[in-house]
Amino acid sequence: MTSDTVLRNHTVVVAEGRIVSLGPARNALIPANATRVDGGGSRYLLPALADMHTHSIDARELALYASHGVLTILNMGWSPDSFVARERHRFGSGKLFGPVVFEGRRMNQPFGNTSGVATIAQAQDTVRYAKALGYEFIKAYSFLSDTVYDAIMHESARVGITVVGHQTNSVDLARGLKAGLRMIAHAEELRATIGVPLTEAGADSTVRLFKESGAWLTPTLSTFEAITNTWGSPTQLEAYILDAAMARLPASTIARWRGNGYHRQTGSVADRNAAYVEITRRLHHAGVPMLAGTDGPGIPGMLPGVAIHDELRLLQSVGMSRYEALATATSNPGRFIAHYAAGRLPFGTVSMGARGDLIVTSANPLQDLETLREPELVVRLGRVFTRAQRDSIRRAIQ
């Protein structure tokens, strides 16, 4: 994923979890005890995918991501500290079948019985705690006060942890990006700036601010498409729930889908959806770097490992080539993590030293990204998993 060119008749060797050799097959030196995968015929090898906006800690959900070839995720809040400090590393190391999990510590104003940060001191303490525990990011949420937001930004810069997240209600986009917000999660979060319906002045201002700041966007277009489909439609909700049950998602996830209440709403949000698609189109054409993310599985229809393909479909609809869309789930996440959470094993490309997380497809994804929905093989840190093996692992997880 460094160019949109297929390198034919090449051999890739993975040892101890990383790529140690690659080049023309005629020159390959393959260890005698290596597991060999024949790439003859119409097989294609590419980096495993990344979903850069998730909320998953359940072993069944994490196995679903990996089974579909999504071997990196970025959890954007709600993970218990025990998962962040210990449990996620069992998946990252390959001891359990699942993806590498990066974590963003969600910070928001307290509401009702929910905890949060209401003071400058609490903001500073929470940032320091998150850094010490091993979070890769701070996620600023929608309802922070401006003084607490500023404290989060200042303390994060001081201790060296990157802030990503929402355009908060109290701080406009210009101020947030200037303060150091490095990635906006959801095109939806730009609504106060772009207007709904989208205005030309709002769109132009948004594009300019992103270009000046160098900030990234995770559009999550598939998320709001699913919300739009479910809005006022109990029938659509039940269809999504049937898919979830067939995928063996936890009952708690299905209950959350029912509790979201989108199916009980009236009217339409199609105008909002159109605005979010259009601003994503304009930001892409302006060269703003983007990451693929789904907000799954908390939103009805956002199945782990499956919804990412709807995101890639929608990113193509805003003008991305198949290669550009694929990059949002491979090399772009690798670049983003390398820059803002340095020190991790490189991923997202088939290159020397990169993490040995790969997928094998039976057709060329640069001709049709739909082939990625059912990878023939998933390679996790050099270990090869067939479809049958992946299905067996998923069935065994309770």
N, C-alpha and C positions, 0 to 999 in steps of 0.2 A: 504493500500500500504506500509506495513512494512514487508511483506513476500508474497511469491507466493502461499499462502494457502487460500482457501475459508473457512470462518467461517460460518457454517450453523446454521439456526434457531436463529439468533440474532436480537435484537431490538436496534435501534438507535433513540434517542430523541434529537431533535433540539429545542432550545428555545433562543429567542433574538439573532438569527443569528449565534449561535455556538452550537456545539455538547455538550450536558450536561450529557448524559448518553448513555452507550452502554454495551451490554453483552447478555448472553443467554436469549432468549425470556421468559423462564419460571420464570425468576427473575425480569423482567422489571416492573418498576413503571411508568405508562403512565399517564400524566395529563388528567383530565376528558375532557377538552376542546380541546384536541390535534386533529389535522388532521391526520388521520390514513391511512397509505399506506400498503396494504397487500402484503407481500413479498412471499407468498406461491407459489407453483408451481415451475417455472423456472426463477424467477426474481433474479437479482443480483444487489447489491448496491455497488458503488465505488465512489471515489472522482471525482469531476468534473475535466475536462481537463484544461490545460494551453497551450497557444501558446506564446512562449517566444521570438518571433521576429515578430512584426506587425507594421503597420502604419495606424491606424484606429481611426478616431474621429467622423465619421458620425453615426448618430443614427441607420440608417438602417443596416450598417455594424456591429455595436456593437450588435444589436438585433440578427443578424445572428449568431455571435459567441455564444451568450447565448442560442439560440434556438437549436444549435447542441451540447450543453453541454460543451462549452469552456467558463469557468467562470472566468478565469484569463488571461490577456494578458500583454505583455511588449512592449509598443510602443518605437521604437528605432529611434526616430527623426521625425521632421517635425510638431509636434503638436504645435498649437499656445499656448502662455503662458496662455491665458484665459481658455483654456481647461484643462491645467495642474493644474492651481490654483483653478478652481471652477467646471467646467462642468463635469469632469470625476468623481467627488465625488458623483454626482447624480446617476451615474450608480453603483459605488462602494457601496453606501448605500442601493441600492435596490429601490430607488425612481423611477428610469427608468430601463427598462429591458435591461440588458447588463452585461458585466463582470466587475470585479475589474481591473482597468487599472493602471499599473506601467509605469513610464516614464523615458526615457533616453534622456538627452539634447545632441543633435548632435552638434559637434564642428568640423569645417573644414576650410580650407583656402578659402578666398573669390574668387569667379569666376564671371567675368562679372558683372551682376547686383545683384548677390546673396551676401548676407551678410556673414561674417565669422570672423575668428580671425586671424590676421596677425602679431600681436606683443605679446610680453610677457605680457604686461600690459592688453591687451584685453583678453588674455587667463585667467589671474588671475581674472579679473572683471567678466567674463562670468561664471566661476566656482562658484564664490561667489554668483552671482545672481541666478544661477540654484539651488544651495543649499537652498537659502533663499526662493525661490518660491515653493519648495517642490519636485523637481525632485529627484527620487531615485538613478539615475545613470548619469554619463557623458558618452556619446558615442563618442569615438575618431574615426574620419573618415579618409579616405584614403590619403588625400593630405595635411595634416598638415606638416609644416616644423619641423625639428628636435628640434629647440630651442623652438618653440611654444608647441610641444608635451611634452617636458620636463617640461615646465612651467605648463601645464595642470596636469601632473602627480604629481608634487610637491604641487601645490595648492589644488588639490583634496585630497591628503593625509593630508594636514594641516587642511582642514575644515571638513573632514570626509565624503566624498562621493566617491563611488566606480567607477572606470573607466572600461568600457567594450568597445567592438567595433572591428574595423578593424585592421589588420596589416598594418600600414601606409607605404606609399612608401618610406619615408625618414628614417624610423626606422625599423631595421630588427626584426625578431621574438624574438631572444634572448634578445635584448635590451628592447623591449617592455614588455615582460613578467617579466624581472628583475625589470623594473621600476614600476610594479604593475598592469598591465593589467590583469584583473581577469577572463575575458571571451572573447574568440574570436568569433565573429559573422560571420558565413559562413565558411565552409571548403574551399570554393573558395578563401578566403583571405590568405590561406596558400600556394598559388601557387608559390610565389617567393622562398619559402623555400623547397618545395617538388619537384619542377620541373614539367613540363608538356611536354612529358609523365613523370610520377612519377619516380624518381631515388631512388635507395636503400639508398644512403647516405643522401639524402634529407628527406626521410621518417624516417630513424633512428634518425636523428638530431631533427626532429619535435617531435617525440615521447619522446625523452629524455628531451627536453625543457619543454614540458607539464608536464611530471612527476616530474621534479625538481621544477617547479613553483607551481604546484597544480592548474593550471588554468583550466577553463571549456571550452567546445566547444558547440556552437549551430550550427550544421552542415548545416541546411537548404538544405538538399539534394533534397527535393521536388522542391525548387526554381530553382535550376539549371537543374533539369529534365525538368521542364516546359519551361525554356529558350531553352534547347536543342531541345525540341519538336517543339517550335515555330520558331527556327532559319531557315530562308529562306522558311517559310511555311505560306503564307497567309491563306491557308485552315485551318490549325490548329488554327491560331489566331481567325478566324471567329467562329470556334467551341467553343473556350473558351468564346468568347463574347456572343454567344447564351446562354451558361450556366449562364453567369453573368446577362444577361437580364432576364432570368427566375428566378434568385435569387433576382431580383429587386435591383441590385447594382446601385449606383448613376451613372448618365451619365458622371460625371467627372472622375470616376474610369475607365470606358470603354474608354473614350478619352485618358486617360493615357496609357492604354494598347496599343492603336493604335500608340501613340506617341513614345513608347519605341523603335520601329523600328527593333525588332528582326526578324520579318517576312520579312524584306527587305534585310537581310544579305545573304552573299554567303558562300559556303563552309560548314564546319561542326565543331561543338564544342564537338563532342562525346569523343575525347581524353581528353579534360579537365574534362568532366563529370566523365569519368572513373577514373581519378586521384583523384578527390574529394571523390568519393565513396571508393576508396582503402585506402586513408589516414584515412578516418573515420573508416573503418574496423580495421586498425592497432591501432588507438588510443583507440577504444573500447576494443580491446583485451588486451591493456596495462592497462586498468582500468581507463582511463581518464573520468571524469564525464561529462555527456552531457545533454543538454536541447533540447526539441523539439521546433522548430520554422519554420515559413513558409515565412517570408518577405511579407506576404499578407497585403492588396490586391493590392499592387502596381505592381506586376509582373503578366503578363497574365496567367490566369488559377488558381491563388491562391485565391480561394473563401474563405471568412471568415467562419471559423467553419468547413469547408469541407476539405481544403487542409491539415489540421493537420493529417488527416487519411492517406494521401499519404506519409507524413513524417514518420509516424509510420510504414507503409509498407516498406519503404526504409530502415529504421533503422533495421528492422528484416532481410533485405537482406544482411546487413553487419555482421550478426552473433548474433544479440541480440535475446534473448528469447522474447516471448510475454510479459512476466512480465517486463523484462529490458526495452523494448521499451515503454511500458505503463508508467513505472517509469519516463521516460524523459518528460512526459507530466503531471505528478502528483506529486509524492513525491520529485523528483529531483528539480523542480521549487520551491517547498515549502522549501526545504533545502537551495537552493541558495538565496532566498529572506530573509529567517531567518538569514542567515549569513552576507549577504552584504547589506541588507536594514532592519535592525532589528527594532522591535517595531510594526510590522504589525501583524494582526490576522493570526495565523498559518493556512495553507491550504495544500492540497495535500495528506492528509491521512484521514481515518475515525478513529478519535481518540478524546479523551476528550479535550475539549477546542478549537478544530479546527473549522474553518469557516464552516458553514452549507451549503456548496455548494457541491451537490452530483448529481449523475446520476443513473438511474435505467435502466437496460437492460433486454431483454428477453432471453438472452443466456449468457453463461460464457465467458467473454472477454479473460480469460487466455487460452481458447481453440481456440478462433477466435476473433481477434481485430476488424474485420469488423462489429461486432455487435454494436460497438460504433458509427458507422456512423448515426444511427437513434435511439437515446436513447428513450426508452418508456416514461420515466419521467425525467424532469430536476428539481432539487431542488435548489432554489436560496435563501440563507439565511433562509432556513427552509420552504419557500413557494413552493408548488408543482405546476408544470406546465406540463399539458398533451401536446401531440403533437398538438391537435386541438387548445388549448389555445395559444401555441407558434406561430402557423401559423396565428392565428387571430391577435396577437400583431404585427407581422411582416407586415401583410397587412395593418394595421392601421397607421403605421409610414410612413409619407410622406417625 
